[in-house]
Amino acid sequence: MRKNVTTGEISFRKAWLQSIIDRIEVGADLIRIIGDKTSLEAAVIGAGSSVAPSVRSSAWKWRA
């Protein structure tokens, strides 16, 4: 997986990024990446870790 993310096909990398990032806002002096906090955190932690991350079976989304 790590090899595909870093050097794989562009279509795979785009799909992977789209699965964890909702929106990117670019300003004059600030770039803001917006997405689900747990997904973004897992991606950042997984990038610096040599341990394979676990797979979430489901994520609860509560209604207001």
Steps between C-alpha positions, in 0.01 A plus 500: 500500500776744595678436170177565305441827686850632445591370154185335361277602215359852511141374490561289813663789686217738408237250617685445829528873567135557411400233752656692792481866387170681455627839387820706465487876547793705372552856619776758454695376803310192618408158362221322687426127452150411613376147560393248759734546798546131571582420137747788470662409833535135401656600166753731667589252773519215249741694279761518776447152639642169384209312658208422272183682614192303594192507280188666639193285456256788519469863605192627679346823376236637731203698382413833654 
